[in-house]
Amino acid sequence: MLVQTDSRRRVTLPPILGIKPGDALDLEVLEDGRIILIPVEPIPRHQLWAWTTETKEAITASLTDLRPSIEVKSAKQAAAVAKRWAGED
């Protein structure tokens, strides 16, 4: 697909690409000069902790945890459960 830049070096993307006004794109320039545009969903800074590799792996592991769920109704119960599960993988 051939597109041209305007006087401000902007490019208009055709609607068939599904990119809408205001969408965020990651622009990558390869060593050979090619440009890649990758649609992204920006993550607010206060939520970045949830997107680390370690956190995603922990969430995935927790979804396959076979231990039964326990409803904790007091701080004393929470301490007992934490003590019992301490050191488990």
C-alpha positions as CSV (number, residue, x, y, z in Angstrom):
1,M,0.0,0.0,0.0
2,L,1.5,3.3,-1.0
3,V,0.8,6.4,1.0
4,Q,2.4,9.9,0.9
5,T,3.3,12.3,3.7
6,D,1.7,15.8,3.8
7,S,3.6,19.0,4.3
8,R,3.9,18.2,8.1
9,R,5.2,14.7,7.4
10,R,1.9,13.1,8.5
11,V,0.5,9.9,6.9
12,T,-3.2,9.1,6.6
13,L,-3.9,5.4,7.3
14,P,-6.8,3.9,5.4
15,P,-9.9,2.9,7.5
16,I,-9.6,-0.8,6.6
17,L,-6.7,-1.0,9.0
18,G,-9.1,-0.5,11.9
19,I,-7.0,2.3,13.4
20,K,-9.3,5.0,14.8
21,P,-8.5,8.7,15.7
22,G,-6.8,8.8,19.1
23,D,-5.6,5.2,19.0
24,A,-2.1,4.7,20.4
25,L,0.6,3.3,18.1
26,D,4.1,2.1,18.9
27,L,6.4,3.2,16.1
28,E,9.5,1.1,15.5
29,V,12.2,2.1,12.9
30,L,14.2,-1.0,11.8
31,E,17.9,-0.9,10.9
32,D,17.1,-1.0,7.2
33,G,14.8,2.1,7.5
34,R,11.5,0.3,7.4
35,I,8.9,1.6,9.8
36,I,6.5,-0.6,11.8
37,L,3.4,0.7,13.5
38,I,2.0,-1.5,16.2
39,P,-1.4,-0.7,17.8
40,V,-1.1,-0.7,21.6
41,E,-3.2,-0.2,24.7
42,P,-1.5,2.2,27.0
43,I,-1.4,1.1,30.7
44,P,-1.7,3.8,33.4
45,R,1.5,4.0,35.5
46,H,-0.2,3.0,38.7
47,Q,-1.2,-0.3,37.0
48,L,2.2,-1.2,35.6
49,W,3.1,-3.5,38.5
50,A,0.4,-5.9,37.3
51,W,2.1,-6.3,33.9
52,T,5.6,-7.5,34.9
53,T,6.6,-11.0,33.8
54,E,6.7,-12.2,37.4
55,T,3.3,-10.9,38.3
56,K,1.7,-12.5,35.1
57,E,3.4,-15.8,35.9
58,A,2.1,-15.7,39.5
59,I,-1.4,-14.9,38.3
60,T,-1.3,-17.8,35.8
61,A,0.0,-20.1,38.5
62,S,-2.7,-19.1,40.9
63,L,-5.4,-19.9,38.4
64,T,-4.2,-23.5,38.3
65,D,-3.8,-23.8,42.1
66,L,-5.7,-26.9,43.2
67,R,-6.1,-25.9,46.9
68,P,-9.6,-25.2,47.9
69,S,-10.7,-21.6,48.4
70,I,-11.0,-20.5,52.0
71,E,-13.3,-17.7,53.2
72,V,-11.3,-15.7,55.7
73,K,-13.5,-13.7,58.2
74,S,-11.0,-12.5,60.7
75,A,-7.4,-11.4,61.1
76,K,-6.7,-14.4,63.2
77,Q,-8.0,-16.7,60.5
78,A,-5.9,-14.9,57.9
79,A,-2.7,-15.3,60.0
80,A,-3.4,-19.0,60.4
81,V,-3.9,-19.5,56.6
82,A,-0.8,-17.5,55.8
83,K,1.2,-19.5,58.3
84,R,-0.1,-22.8,56.9
85,W,0.7,-21.8,53.3
86,A,4.0,-20.1,54.0
87,G,6.7,-21.6,51.9
88,E,4.4,-23.5,49.5
89,D,5.0,-23.1,45.8
